[in-house]
Amino acid sequence: MRVFLVLGCFASAALVSVSTLAAEVKVLTAGAFKPVVTAVVAEFEKQSGHKVTVENDTAGGLLKRISGGEAFDVVVLTPGALDELSKAGKVAQGSAVRLARVAIGVAVKHGAPLPDISTVAAFQNALLSARAVAYIDPAAGGSSGVYLTQLFEKMGIADRIKAKAVLVPGGLVAQRLVNDQADIAIHQISEILAVPGATLVGPIPAEIQNYTVYSGGLSASARDAEAARALLTALKSAAARDIMTAKGLEAR
């Protein structure tokens, strides 16, 4: 017997078929998309009866974990990483869907003066004037950290930034502002907005901006493929798109 229901505020997800027995769905997500997943899951669990667990890591960290055999049902990663996992038989062929993209932004501690980052020269000056600059450790595989390391090399300021860098292995970089380990944080905007006590100054200048695109995919060996597919559909709903906008991402 199957029960059909409309996912409340996720009406655009249409009718979702679920088993009378609740399923357990494990989601692995890149950190910048976690706030969206968490918000969508709350309503999804309520409407579907399924139980969802959410774990996040850097894109590189997730790729390594899944390649190493970690079980999951839904994954949110960059398109390139999903393609790699699909070719390896970890992600179901043809299941990947584009979800959103997010820009890199600059943050300071709440109440601190807002630095001028309106031009590339002003952004560079703000970094060089800062006591300490926090960003994701590129060795951890975070997309923004990898990009920023390359950017600083191109700008010719890599050595000067390295001397004051606070490299974060994963998680919310802007927390380093709150505990005074850094006075500027550079991270994806959705993750900056998730930190109470941090103020978003704005995106880095358009000429040097780098967007990270996120796509969702299904495990090739999902425990309940129907429930996993229903959650991925919810992540593409109109309500999910509204959540993305509120949390600093651009729905795709």
N, C-alpha and C positions, 0 to 999 in steps of 0.2 A: 504494500500500500504506500502511496506517495501523497504528500501534502503540498499544495501549491500556495504560495503567499506572495504578496507584493511587499517589497522592502521599504515600507513607510516612506521616509524622506528620500530613499534611493529608488523612487518610482521609475526613473529612467532606466534602471537595471531590468525593468520588465518583470515577468514572472520567473521566479527561481524555484526549481524543483529540489526539494530536500527530503532525505529519508526521515521516517518517523523517529529513527534513532539519531541522536545528535552526533555529529562528527567532531573530531579534533583536527584543527588545521594549524600547521606551523608555518609562520611567515618569517622569512629572512629578508631584511631590507637595509639598503644603504642608509646611513644616518640622516641625510638631508630629507629623505622621504618619510622617515619614521613618524613625525607628527601627524602626517596625513593618514598613514595606516592606522595609527592609534585611534584617531577620531572616527574613521570609517568603521573600524572593528567594533567600537562600542555599540553602534546602532545595528550592525550586522549580527552580532551575537544576540541582541535583544529580539530581533525579528526572525532569525533563522533557528535559534536554539543551539547552534554550533558553538564550540569553544575554540577560541583562537589564541595562540601564543605568538608573541612578536619578539624577535631578537634583531638587533642591529649591529653593524660593523662597517668598516670602510669597504669600499668596492673591492679593493685588493684582498682584504681579509675574508670577505664572503666568497670570492672566487676561489681562494685557497681552501676554505672550509668545505665548500661543496665539491671541489675537485678531489678532496681528501676523503669523501664518502659521507659527509654529514647529511642526515635525512632532513627533508623539508617538503612542503606542499606548494607554497607560492614563494616566489622570490622577486624582489624589485632591485634592479641593477642597471648599469649602463648597457645600451644596446650591444656594444662590442663584447662585453663580458657574457651577456646572455647568448649571443651567437656562438661564442667559444664553448659554453656549457651545453648548448644544443648539439653542436658537432660531437661533443664528448658523450652524448646520450644521457646527460643529467637533466636537461630541460626538454619538455615535450616539443617535438618539431611543430612549427606553425602556431604555437601558443602565445608567442610574445606580442604584446601590445604597447604602444607608446602611451605614457601617462603624463609626463610633465617635464619641464626643464627649470633650472634654477641658476641664478646669477651669483657671482661672488660679491660680497659686500664687506664694508668696514664698520667696526663697532668700537665704542668706548664705554667706559663705566658710566652708569646713570649719574648725571650731574656734572660730568667732566666737560670741559670746552670741546666743541665739535671742530675737528681739524678740517681744513680746506682740502677736499679731494676732487675738486671740480675738473681738473685737468691732469694729464699724466705728470707734468712737472710738479704740480701741487701735491699729488698723491705721493710722489717720490720724496718730496720734502717732508711730508708728514711722517713717513716711515723713518727717514733719517733723523728726524728731530725727536722721535719717540725714545723713551727709556728702554722699553722692551716690546717686541712685536710677537704676538702669538698666532700660530697657524698649524695646520695638520702636518705631522711629520711625514714627508714623502715616502719614507721607508715603510710606513704603515699601509701604503697603497691608497690613501685618500686622494680623490681626484683633484680637489682644490690645492692640496699641498704639493702634488706633483707639478701642477701648472704653475703655481707661484714660484717654486724653485727655478723653473725654466725662465719665467718672466724676470726674476731678479738677475739672472745671468745675462739676459738680453739687455736689461737696463744698465748693466755694469755696476750694480750695487750689491751683488751676491755676498761678497766678503764682509761688507759693512752690516748687512742684515744678519748674517750668520752670527756675528759677534753679540747680537742682542736678541736672537731668536729664542722664543719659548716654543719648542716643538711638542705638539700634543699627539700622543699615539692613537687617539681615537676619541669619539664623544664630542661634547660641546666646547669648542675652543673658547667661546666668549666667557665661559666660567672663569677663565684665567684673569679676566678683568675684575670680576667680582671679588676675588681673593687677592687682588693687587699684584699678581705675578707679572702682569703686562698692562700697558696703558693703551695699546691698540691691538685689536684682534681682526684677522681677515679670515672669513669663512663663508660658506654658502648662506645666503640670506635667510632661508628657512630655519637653519640651525641657530643663527644669531637671535632671531625672534623668539626662539624657545627658551632663552635664558633670562629669567627675571633679574633685573639689576644691570642689564646691558642695554645700551642705546644704539640702534642702527643709524650710522651717519649717512649711509647711502651705498649704492653700488660703485664698484671701481669704474674709472672712466671707460666709455664705450670702446675707445680705440684699443684697449687692452683687456676688455671683458672676455670672460670665458664661461660659457654655459655648460652645465652638466645635464644631459638628458637622461631621464629614467624611464625604463620600461618594465613591465611585469610579465612573468612567465610562470608556467605550471611545471611542477616536477614530473619527470617521465615515470616516476613510480610513486605518485601521490597516494596516500592512504585512502582518501575518498575524493576521487577526481571531480565528482559532481559538486561537492561542497567547496573544493578549491577553486573550481571554475566560477562558482557563484560569487565568491569573495573577489576574484579578479574582475568580474563584471561590475561589482559594487565600486571598485576602485576607479572605474571609468564613468560612473554615473554623474548626473548633473550636480547632485549634492556634494560628491567628492570634488568636483571641479570648483565649487564654491569654497570648500575647505582649503584646497590648494591655493587659491587666490588670497585667502585670509592669512595663510601661513607663509606667504612670500614666494610661492612657486607659480609658474605659468603653465596651465593645463595645455596639453597638446592634442 
